[in-house]
């Protein structure tokens, strides 16, 4: 089933939260304090870059779980964009009816979300 996805989602969230920590707590002065303090912007950009893949995969987990929930409700009465995304996901990822590894399904859903424009 999908219960093990809780561990996957939690692991991805931990990576994101770790990368979201402040770059430093004590910004060093530069240029003998004639100019602004060091911004450390590139450190922050690097941290953001470290977050992108886990964020993408976490969104894939959410999309996979949402598609399964829609299937269990017979996918009726949803907004057109929601239904459209569901249909695209189901064209590449079958409904979970028996236990299987979901790693590739998460990757596919993440890829679908990357290109989805409604």
C-alpha positions in Angstrom: 0.0 0.0 0.0 0.9 3.6 0.4 1.8 3.7 4.1 5.6 3.4 3.5 5.3 6.7 1.5 5.0 8.4 4.9 8.7 7.6 5.5 9.7 8.7 2.1 7.8 12.0 2.5 9.3 12.6 5.9 12.8 11.9 4.7 12.3 14.4 1.8 10.8 17.0 4.2 13.8 16.6 6.5 16.2 17.3 3.6 14.2 20.4 2.7 14.1 21.7 6.3 17.8 21.0 6.7 18.6 23.1 3.6 16.3 25.8 4.8 18.4 26.6 7.9 20.0 30.1 7.9 23.4 30.3 6.1 25.1 31.6 9.2 24.1 33.3 12.4 27.1 35.7 12.4 27.6 37.5 9.2 31.3 38.4 8.8 32.3 42.0 8.0 34.2 42.5 4.8 36.4 45.3 3.3 37.3 46.7 6.7 33.6 47.5 7.2 33.8 50.1 4.5 31.2 48.3 2.4 28.1 46.3 3.3 28.3 43.1 5.3 28.8 40.0 3.3 25.4 38.9 2.0 26.3 35.2 1.7 23.8 35.2 -1.2 25.6 32.4 -3.0 25.4 30.2 0.1 21.7 30.8 0.2 21.4 30.0 -3.6 23.3 26.8 -3.0 20.9 25.9 -0.2 17.9 26.6 -2.4 19.5 24.4 -5.1 19.8 21.6 -2.6 16.1 21.9 -1.9 14.8 21.6 -5.4 15.1 17.9 -6.0 13.5 16.9 -2.7 10.7 19.5 -3.2 10.1 18.1 -6.7 9.9 14.5 -5.3 7.7 15.5 -2.4 5.3 17.1 -4.8 5.4 13.8 -6.8 4.5 11.9 -3.6 1.6 14.3 -3.0 0.4 13.9 -6.6 0.5 10.1 -6.4 -1.5 10.0 -3.2 -4.0 12.6 -4.5 -4.6 10.5 -7.7 -5.1 7.4 -5.6 -7.6 9.3 -3.4 -9.5 10.5 -6.5 -9.6 6.9 -7.8 -11.1 5.7 -4.5 -13.8 8.4 -4.8 -14.5 7.4 -8.5 -13.0 10.7 -9.7 -16.3 12.5 -10.0 -17.1 16.1 -9.2 -13.5 17.5 -9.3 -12.4 20.7 -10.9 -11.4 20.5 -14.5 -7.7 21.2 -13.9 -7.6 18.6 -11.1 -9.3 16.1 -13.3 -6.9 16.9 -16.1 -3.9 16.3 -13.9 -5.4 13.1 -12.6 -6.0 11.8 -16.2 -2.4 12.7 -17.2 -1.0 10.9 -14.1 -3.2 7.8 -14.8 -2.0 7.7 -18.4 1.5 7.0 -17.1 1.0 5.6 -13.5 -1.6 2.9 -12.9 -3.8 3.0 -9.8 -2.3 1.0 -6.9 -4.3 -2.2 -6.5 -1.5 -4.4 -5.3 1.7 -3.7 -3.4 4.6 -2.6 -5.6 7.6 -0.3 -5.4 6.5 3.3 -5.9 9.8 4.9 -6.6 9.3 5.1 -10.4 5.7 6.2 -9.9 7.0 9.1 -7.7 9.5 10.1 -10.4 6.9 10.0 -13.1 4.5 12.1 -11.1 7.2 14.6 -10.3 8.0 14.8 -14.0 4.4 15.3 -14.9 4.0 18.2 -12.4 7.1 19.8 -13.9 5.4 20.1 -17.3 1.8 20.5 -16.2 0.1 23.8 -17.1 -3.5 22.8 -16.6 
